[in-house]
Amino acid sequence: MTFEIADRLKGLPQPATIAMSARARALRAQGVDVISLALGEPDFASPPEAVEAAAQAGREGDTRYPPVGGQPALKQAVIEKFSHENGLKFTLDQILIANGGKQLIFNAFMASLNAGDEVIVPAPYWVSYPIIAKMMGGVPVEAICREEDGFRLSAEALRRAITSRTRWLVLNFPNNPSGAIMERADLEAIADILRQAPHVWILADEIYEHLTFDGRSHVSLAAVAPDLADRILTVNGMAKAYAMTGWRVGFAGGPLPLIRAMTSVQSNATSGVCTLAQAGAVAALQTSPVRRDGMRDIYQKRRDQVVTALRAIPGLTCAMPDGAFYAYPGLVGLIGKRTQNGREIRTDLDFAEALLDAEYVATVPGSAFGLSPHIRLSCAASEVQLREACQRIERFVRSLS
C-alpha cells in the first residue's frame, strides 16, 4: 500500500533555516571547512544554575508526568518575570508552559484558526509563522516592513493588511531576521489601528526581548495598550536570551479562554514539558541577569563587526539591527550578476547557494522570510568565524561580474 501524505502538509516547504544548515552539515561531513551562519542558536553554554537545578531535580526523583500546563513553580517564576520585566499581570491559570515557543504558536493557531482565517505576518518574518498558519487552514497575509524604515511595522501597512477575515496579527520584535525593534511610539500607533479592529487577536512573540542594543529596551504591547490585553498572547521562552535552545521550554501569558484552549491542544499532543527542563528554567529565571546581559553585550560587539564589514562590500546594503543576533543585508545591487562559472544571480536563493558552493559560507535567503532580495546571517558565532565569513563573502561578491 502506498503512503499518501495528508492534504494539510502538501506544498509546505521545509524551513529554509533547517535546509541550509543541513547542506552545511553535509559539506562538513565531507571534510569541507564550512562556516554556517544559518541557524539562530546562541553559541554560549546554558547557565550553570539551570544545569545544576535540573540535575538536582533528577536526583530527587522529580521524573514523573508533570501537569500539562506547567509546574506551579515555573508558572510562578514566569508570573514574576512578566510582572518585574514587562509590567504584565497574570494569574497561574493564565500561564502555559510548552515545548519551546514554536509549540505555543502551534497551540494558539490550532485552538483558534478556521479554514480561510487570515494571519498577518509582517515581512520579513520568522519562517515558521506562515507555515504553521497554513497547516491549520489559515491564510498568511504579508505586511511589508521596508528596509528604509528599519524594518519596523508601520500603522499604514497594518491598516492595509486587515480584512474582515483577519484572525491574528503576529508581532515579533526584536525581529528575526532583521533585528528591528518597535519603540513605544510605534506600538502606540499599532494599538490605535487594532482598537478599530476588535476581531483581531495579537500574538506578541518576545523571544528576543533581552537582546536589544545601544541602550534600547524592549516594550511589550500589552503594557503599552492594557485595554487590548484581553486579546494579546505574549509568548517568550528560555532559548535565546538564556542560551537554552535544547531545553525546549517556552512560556506564554494571555486571556484565560485562549490559554485553556491552548492547554487542551497540548494535552492531546505532547502533554507537559520535561520536569528536569522546567526545574532548570526556574533556576535560570531566578538568577541574576548579569550573565544574560554580558551575552547581549558580546552580541552587540559582533553585530558592529559584521555590519561594518558588510557595508564595506560593494553592492550590499545593511540596515543596522537594533536587537536579536542577525544581520539582514540587501542584495539589490548584485541581482543580474554572474559567478565565475557563469551562474546568473537572479534571486537571493541563487546568491545563498552560490556563496555556499564557492566560499562555504551558509546563510539563509531572504525569500524564506518573505522579503527579497536579502540574506540572513546569524551573529551567534565567534568573532574569528564572523571575520572569516565576511572576508569570504567579500571575496565572492568581488568575483561576480
C-alpha positions, 0 to 999 in steps of 0.5 A: 500500500502506498503512503499518501501524505495528508492534504494539510502538509502538501506544498509546505516547504521545509524551513529554509533555516533547517535546509541550509544548515543541513547542506552545511552539515553535509559539506562538513561531513565531507571534510569541507571547512564550512562556516554556517551562519544559518541557524539562530542558536546562541553559541554560549553554554546554558547557565550553570544554575539551570544545569545544576537545578535540573540535575538536582531535580533528577536526583530527587526523583522529580521524573514523573508526568508533570501537569500539562500546563506547567509546574506551579513553580515555573508558572510562578517564576514566569508570573514574576518575570512578566510582572518585574520585566514587562509590567504584565499581570497574570494569574497561574491559570493564565500561564502555559508552559510548552515545548519551546515557543514554536509549540505555543504558536502551534497551540494558539493557531490550532485552538483558534484558526478556521479554514480561510482565517487570515494571519498577518505576518509582517515581512520579513518574518520568522519562517515558521509563522506562515507555515504553521498558519497554513497547516491549520487552514489559515491564510498568511497575509504579508505586511511589508516592513521596508528596509528604509524604515528599519524594518519596523511595522508601520500603522499604514501597512497594518491598516492595509493588511486587515480584512474582515477575515483577519484572525491574528496579527503576529508581532515579533520584535526584536525581529528575526531576521532583521533585528528591528525593534518597535519603540513605544511610539510605534506600538502606540500607533499599532494599538490605535489601528487594532482598537478599530479592529476588535476581531483581531487577536495579537500574538506578541512573540518576545523571544528576543526581548533581552537582546536589544542594543545601544541602550534600547529596551524592549516594550511589550504591547500589552503594557503599552495598550492594557485595554487590548490585553484581553486579546494579546498572547505574549509568548517568550521562552528560555532559548535565546536570551538564556542560551537554552535552545535544547531545553525546549521550554517556552512560556506564554501569558494571555486571556484565560479562554485562549490559554485553556484552549491552548492547554487542551491542544497540548494535552492531546499532543505532547502533554507537559514539558520535561520536569528536569527542563522546567526545574532548570528554567526556574533556576535560570529565571531566578538568577541574576541577569548579569550573565544574560546581559554580558551575552547581549553585550558580546552580541552587540560587539559582533553585530558592529563587526559584521555590519561594518564589514558588510557595508564595506562590500560593494553592492550590499546594503545593511540596515543596522539591527537594533536587537536579536543576533542577525544581520539582514543585508540587501542584495539589490545591487548584485541581482543580474550578476554572474559567478565565475562559472557563469551562474546568473544571480537572479534571486537571493536563493541563487546568491545563498547557494552560490556563496555556499558552493564557492566560499562555504559560507551558509546563510539563509535567503531572504525569500524564506522570510518573505522579503527579497532580495536579502540574506540572513546571517546569524551573529551567534558565532565567534568573532574569528568565524564572523571575520572569516565569513565576511572576508569570504563573502567579500571575496565572492561578491568581488568575483561576480561580474 
